[in-house]
Amino acid sequence: MKYFKLSTLLFIVLATACNVKNTMPGPEAKIDESALKKIAATAYNNEAWKDVIRYYKQLTKKIPSDAESWYRIGNAYTQLNQTRFAVDAYQKALTIDSSNSKILHNMGVVQLQESTRTFIDLKNQTQPNDPLHIRAQLVINTIANLFYKEFEIEMKN
């Protein structure tokens, strides 16, 4: 009787382990759209950015006209500091929904971040008496001030 209970328990544990494995889809798994949306959204909410990119890209293959998926891919790339990929994703989203303010805003912010890095490089590559060095510092200060004011406005609302 002990062996029967032990073997039954072992069977249940193994069956459960197999089910847990099947709930975590691999890159080749066939998943329906609604399940994939849930998995992708869960990854997004948990800030698992690499998984977000993987699952939402799978979703864009199933639903090519879904701007929200491309938007979320752009956000994930932004969080991973891969701004060029983020801009590409936002542009794909805008080809689907050209007037989406969230997409336009986030793409603008990412482009400002890229521009700021360029001006920081310019400042670092020039001498302090070079007019472009001074201009680079002015641009950096202006962008930093813009972001500071944006956060200040958000905090008041």
N, C-alpha and C positions, 0 to 999 in steps of 0.2 A: 504494500500500500504506500509506503514511503517513496518507493521508486516511481510509482505512478504519479504521486503529487509532485515530485521533483521534476519528472519529465514533462508534466503538464505545465509547471511553472517555467521551465526552460523553453518550452514551445511558445508560451505567451510572450516571454521576454524577447525571443528571436523574432516573432511576428511583429511585435511592437517596434523593434529596431528596424526591421524592413520597412514598416510604414513610415517611420521618422525619416529614413533615407529617401523615401519616395516623395515626401513633402518638400524636400529641398531640391528643386529642379536644377539639373546641370545645364550647360550651355546647349546641349543637343536635345533636351527634353521637349516633347510636344505638349504644349499647354494651350488651353482655350483662351480666348481674348479676355474674358472676364476674370479668370484666375490670374492671368499674367498682369492685368491692371492692378489687382489686389497685391500681388507680390511686389510689383514695381513701386506702388504707393507705400507699402510697408518699408521697403528699402529707403525710399525718399524720406519718410517720417523718422526713420532711424539713422538718417544721415550716413548711410552706407553707400558713399558716392560711386565707387567702382561698380557695385551691384546695380545702382540706379542706372548708370550708363548702359550696362549690359542688358537689363530687363526692358528699359524703355526703347533701346535699339531693336530688340526683338519685337516689341509692340509696334514700332514704326514700320516694320516689314509686314505686319498683319493689317495695320490701319495706317497707310501712308499719309492720309489727309488729317492726321491728328496733330495739330499745332502744339497742344499741351505737352505731348510726349517730347517733342523737340525742345520746347521751352525748359522742361525739367532736365533734359540732357545738358542743355546749356548751363543751367544752374549748377549741376553736378560738376561739370568741367570747371566752372568758376570756383567752386569750393576746393577743387584739386589744384587750383592756380594754373590751369591750362587754358589761358584766355583765348588763344587763337582757335582752339577747338570749340570753346564756348561761343565765340562770335559766329563760327560756321553753323553751329546748331541753332542759334538765334536767327540767323539768316534763313535757314530752312523753315523755321517756324513762321517767319514773316512772309515767306512765299505762299504759305497756306492761309495766314491770317494777318494781312498787312497793317491792320489798324489796331492790333492788340497792344494796349498801352503798357502792360507788364513786360512784354517781350521787348518793346522799344526802349523802355526804361532800363532794363537789365543789360541790354546790348550797349546802350550809351554809357552806362557805368563801367562795364568791362573795357570798352574802348578808351574811356578816360584813364583807367588803370594802366592800360598798355601805353598810352601817350605819356603818362607820368613817368613810367619806367624809361621811356626814350629820352625825356627831358632830364631825368636824373643821370643817365649815361652821358648826355651832352654836357651837363654841368661837371661831371667827373673827368671828362676828356679835355676840358678847356681851362685856361688860366683865369684867375679871378678878374683880371683887367680886360679880358676878351668880352666884347659886347654880347656875344652869344651865351657866354657864361652867366652874365647878368640877366639876360632875357630868360634863360632856362630857369634860374632861381625865381624870377617873377611868375612864370607859368606854374611852377611847382607850388608856390605859395598861393596862387589864385585857385588852383584845383583843390588844394588842401582846405582853403577857406570855404570853397563851394561845398565840399563834403561836410565840413563842420557845420555850416549853416543848414544843410539838408537834415542832419541829425538833430540839430537844435529845433527845427520846425516839427520834426516827427515827435520829439519828446514833449512838445507843448500840446499836441493833438491827442 
